[in-house]
Amino acid sequence: MAYFLISVSNRKNLELCIKYALAGFTNSINGVWTFSEIREGDFISFLYGARANNLYRVEKKEAILNAQKLPPWEPITFRMSGITYYFPFRLYLSPIRKLNESLVRAEFAYVAENLLLRGGYRKTHFQADQTTLQSASQLGELYSEPIERLNIDRYEIFTPRFTRSINVVSSPEIFRFTEIILQSIIRQYLSDKENLNNFLNRINIENLNISQLEILGEKALAEGHIDILIKEATPFGMSRKIVIEVKTGLARIQDVSQLKMYLNELGNECLAAVLIARDFSKKLLYEASREGISAFKYKLDIMDSDIPCTFDEIKESFSFTKVS
């Protein structure tokens, strides 16, 4: 189970989310990314005005067809682009705790640091670590207020799909397969204990208890944004970490340099740095080996055709091989 803070665009939408115990995401790549990344059984809080609101468990997910005029949220038009977005991707929530806490609190330091280093939200969601979830589970009070469930008559649902071909993209049913989707695929793949154990063996990490590790999405550092961070959920004395950079296509020399900066910033507590990409040049593999960075080539045979695939189908097809 994971814990996410979901960014809400305005107070009215926050009130609607709380009233109906419902989270919604737009018909954009960021919206479908959030919808795909958060799974049933995960925990979420709403993030608005640098405050965390309530703690919920995700009970059900639905993607609704023709949701342009469906309640409760009104479509949003962005001034710069003129594009209007609506909310077909939805999470049905079960409230657990009532809270309204500032991110300035030490308990939310992991998320607050991400926000500070990013210079603001600029993301639909932030994944928090298990320590943050444990803290949130003790803040506020048990939720006891009645929930008004939103009833919508006669609607159809669909499963969003992804493709490498821009020619068949058709929002909100079909999206381009992008790097953030691949990151989520790999994060969920490594969240499986057997897959994680095999991965650690391939990078010669033997002194970590996989049952005490957590796999986290994007983590902001002063030197950039780590795509995937593996760390000890409850460190004692030292906090050992593994950083992963993900590329959908050909890896570049700059990616090796980026990982080297992460290694320098994290210091001796960072046990390994890994670059995962579709392919590598011989020069890059040499540079990666010289810097002590492991290179993995991923494979997604299911994505080689123009036929769009679901997130779960892509995850089932995913494999990777260590090449350096």
ZIZIZI-V292651 format. One record per residue. N is the residue number from 1. RES is the residue in one letter. PSI is psi in whole degrees, 0 to 359 (999 if undefined). OMEGA is omega in whole degrees, 0 to 359 (999 if undefined). D_FIRST is the distance of its C-alpha to the first C-alpha in Angstrom with 2 decimals. Layout:
[[N/RES/PSI/OMEGA/D_FIRST] [N/RES/PSI/OMEGA/D_FIRST]]
//
This chain:
[[1/M/144/181/0.00] [2/A/168/181/3.80] [3/Y/127/182/7.03] [4/F/145/168/10.14] [5/L/123/185/13.73] [6/I/123/181/15.75] [7/S/134/178/19.43] [8/V/136/191/21.98] [9/S/329/181/25.52] [10/N/167/185/27.68] [11/R/323/180/27.95] [12/K/316/179/29.02] [13/N/323/176/25.91] [14/L/314/181/23.78] [15/E/323/178/25.85] [16/L/321/177/25.36] [17/C/315/182/21.56] [18/I/318/182/21.71] [19/K/316/185/24.52] [20/Y/2/184/22.85] [21/A/57/189/19.14] [22/L/134/174/18.83] [23/A/140/180/17.70] [24/G/148/181/19.91] [25/F/147/188/20.33] [26/T/167/178/23.67] [27/N/55/180/25.30] [28/S/170/179/25.00] [29/I/324/177/23.29] [30/N/324/178/21.09] [31/G/313/181/20.30] [32/V/331/175/19.41] [33/W/311/180/17.41] [34/T/315/180/15.16] [35/F/320/181/15.08] [36/S/324/186/14.24] [37/E/323/182/11.57] [38/I/129/184/9.41] [39/R/158/175/8.12] [40/E/133/184/8.71] [41/G/342/176/6.29] [42/D/167/178/4.89] [43/F/147/177/7.26] [44/I/155/166/10.55] [45/S/157/176/13.97] [46/F/138/181/17.21] [47/L/117/179/19.14] [48/Y/134/179/22.90] [49/G/37/181/25.83] [50/A/32/177/23.80] [51/R/143/177/22.25] [52/A/128/184/18.79] [53/N/116/173/19.19] [54/N/163/177/17.33] [55/L/127/183/13.75] [56/Y/158/169/12.39] [57/R/138/181/9.78] [58/V/118/182/10.20] [59/E/324/184/12.40] [60/K/151/177/14.25] [61/K/142/175/15.21] [62/E/140/169/18.89] [63/A/121/189/21.22] [64/I/129/177/24.64] [65/L/145/175/27.97] [66/N/51/184/30.75] [67/A/11/185/28.74] [68/Q/322/185/31.23] [69/K/13/182/32.73] [70/L/142/177/30.03] [71/P/168/9/29.04] [72/P/346/187/27.65] [73/W/142/176/27.64] [74/E/149/177/30.80] [75/P/153/180/30.95] [76/I/128/176/31.01] [77/T/125/180/33.80] [78/F/132/186/33.61] [79/R/317/186/37.00] [80/M/313/184/37.10] [81/S/335/185/36.29] [82/G/4/182/37.37] [83/I/137/178/34.45] [84/T/132/179/33.05] [85/Y/149/175/29.42] [86/Y/189/194/27.98] [87/F/78/179/24.59] [88/P/340/186/23.90] [89/F/122/191/20.09] [90/R/144/175/18.46] [91/L/128/176/15.34] [92/Y/127/193/16.19] [93/L/153/172/14.59] [94/S/115/183/14.81] [95/P/139/181/16.00] [96/I/308/181/15.03] [97/R/144/174/17.00] [98/K/121/179/19.98] [99/L/155/175/20.40] [100/N/89/191/22.29] [101/E/140/178/22.02] [102/S/143/176/23.58] [103/L/352/177/21.72] [104/V/338/178/24.69] [105/R/145/180/23.15] [106/A/330/182/22.15] [107/E/335/182/18.69] [108/F/21/184/17.97] [109/A/324/183/19.89] [110/Y/315/180/17.25] [111/V/319/182/17.16] [112/A/323/178/20.87] [113/E/319/176/21.90] [114/N/315/180/20.43] [115/L/315/183/22.37] [116/L/314/183/25.50] [117/L/340/176/25.72] [118/R/351/181/25.28] [119/G/28/180/28.01] [120/G/186/183/26.14] [121/Y/283/178/23.33] [122/R/21/176/24.35] [123/K/153/179/20.83] [124/T/333/184/19.02] [125/H/159/176/15.77] [126/F/132/175/14.55] [127/Q/130/176/11.26] [128/A/164/180/11.27] [129/D/177/184/10.44] [130/Q/330/177/9.07] [131/T/320/178/12.71] [132/T/318/178/12.90] [133/L/317/179/10.16] [134/Q/321/179/12.11] [135/S/315/180/15.25] [136/A/330/181/14.48] [137/S/353/179/13.74] [138/Q/356/180/17.35] [139/L/162/177/19.12] [140/G/221/182/21.23] [141/E/164/177/21.48] [142/L/139/182/19.98] [143/Y/125/183/20.34] [144/S/359/183/23.47] [145/E/149/179/25.00] [146/P/147/178/25.59] [147/I/132/177/23.76] [148/E/105/182/26.04] [149/R/137/181/24.48] [150/L/124/179/25.91] [151/N/123/178/28.04] [152/I/125/182/29.10] [153/D/142/169/31.65] [154/R/77/174/31.98] [155/Y/157/179/29.49] [156/E/148/177/28.24] [157/I/163/179/24.86] [158/F/169/175/24.30] [159/T/118/181/21.83] [160/P/149/182/22.19] [161/R/165/184/23.56] [162/F/151/182/24.36] [163/T/154/173/27.58] [164/R/343/184/29.39] [165/S/121/179/32.55] [166/I/341/185/33.24] [167/N/339/183/35.84] [168/V/7/179/33.51] [169/V/134/180/31.12] [170/S/92/182/31.15] [171/S/140/6/28.75] [172/P/10/184/26.57] [173/E/325/184/26.52] [174/I/127/181/26.99] [175/F/159/175/26.01] [176/R/137/177/27.03] [177/F/111/186/24.71] [178/T/177/184/24.16] [179/E/321/182/22.71] [180/I/329/176/19.66] [181/I/318/178/18.76] [182/L/320/177/19.37] [183/Q/315/181/17.21] [184/S/321/177/14.16] [185/I/312/183/15.31] [186/I/320/179/15.59] [187/R/315/180/12.30] [188/Q/324/177/10.51] [189/Y/314/181/13.41] [190/L/345/176/13.02] [191/S/344/172/9.36] [192/D/126/187/11.25] [193/K/321/180/12.81] [194/E/316/178/16.23] [195/N/319/180/16.38] [196/L/318/179/15.40] [197/N/317/178/18.02] [198/N/320/180/20.59] [199/F/314/180/20.08] [200/L/322/177/20.62] [201/N/322/182/23.64] [202/R/336/178/25.10] [203/I/16/173/25.12] [204/N/40/174/26.49] [205/I/113/186/23.78] [206/E/352/187/24.16] [207/N/23/179/23.59] [208/L/138/176/19.80] [209/N/112/186/17.61] [210/I/335/179/14.78] [211/S/346/181/12.72] [212/Q/12/180/13.07] [213/L/153/172/12.23] [214/E/147/182/9.66] [215/I/116/187/10.40] [216/L/150/176/11.16] [217/G/200/188/13.24] [218/E/129/178/16.72] [219/K/124/182/17.96] [220/A/134/171/21.44] [221/L/170/177/24.15] [222/A/331/183/27.85] [223/E/0/180/28.62] [224/G/199/185/26.26] [225/H/114/176/22.67] [226/I/132/182/20.68] [227/D/313/179/18.99] [228/I/133/179/16.21] [229/L/124/173/15.80] [230/I/126/181/14.74] [231/K/164/175/15.12] [232/E/130/183/14.99] [233/A/321/179/12.36] [234/T/81/183/15.23] [235/P/149/177/18.46] [236/F/115/178/21.78] [237/G/314/176/24.97] [238/M/155/182/23.72] [239/S/97/184/20.60] [240/R/141/188/20.66] [241/K/159/170/19.36] [242/I/132/181/19.74] [243/V/143/182/20.39] [244/I/131/173/20.43] [245/E/135/186/22.65] [246/V/134/177/22.40] [247/K/133/181/25.46] [248/T/331/184/25.99] [249/G/221/181/29.66] [250/L/129/177/32.04] [251/A/153/181/30.99] [252/R/161/178/33.41] [253/I/325/180/34.98] [254/Q/331/180/33.48] [255/D/322/176/29.97] [256/V/317/179/31.13] [257/S/320/180/32.64] [258/Q/314/179/29.46] [259/L/323/178/27.48] [260/K/322/177/30.43] [261/M/320/177/30.20] [262/Y/317/179/26.53] [263/L/316/180/27.63] [264/N/320/182/30.51] [265/E/321/183/28.54] [266/L/338/176/25.85] [267/G/208/187/28.58] [268/N/344/179/28.46] [269/E/346/177/24.82] [270/C/112/186/23.96] [271/L/334/184/24.34] [272/A/154/173/24.40] [273/A/136/187/24.54] [274/V/137/176/23.92] [275/L/121/179/25.31] [276/I/125/182/24.11] [277/A/171/180/26.59] [278/R/329/179/28.48] [279/D/166/183/31.60] [280/F/147/171/33.43] [281/S/160/178/37.07] [282/K/323/179/38.90] [283/K/317/181/39.55] [284/L/319/180/35.88] [285/L/324/177/35.01] [286/Y/314/180/37.81] [287/E/319/179/36.61] [288/A/315/179/33.02] [289/S/320/180/34.40] [290/R/327/181/36.76] [291/E/2/180/34.02] [292/G/26/181/31.82] [293/I/129/179/29.18] [294/S/140/179/27.72] [295/A/131/178/28.04] [296/F/133/175/26.13] [297/K/121/180/27.44] [298/Y/159/182/24.95] [299/K/132/177/26.15] [300/L/79/182/25.41] [301/D/327/184/28.37] [302/I/339/183/27.10] [303/M/5/183/27.58] [304/D/344/177/31.20] [305/S/176/179/32.66] [306/D/2/182/32.87] [307/I/120/181/30.94] [308/P/146/183/27.75] [309/C/152/178/24.50] [310/T/164/178/21.15] [311/F/315/181/17.96] [312/D/323/178/16.94] [313/E/319/179/20.53] [314/I/317/181/20.50] [315/K/320/179/17.37] [316/E/329/182/19.12] [317/S/345/188/22.24] [318/F/137/170/20.91] [319/S/160/174/22.45] [320/F/157/185/23.87] [321/T/135/178/26.74] [322/K/127/182/27.73] [323/V/352/177/31.11] [324/S/999/999/31.78]]
//
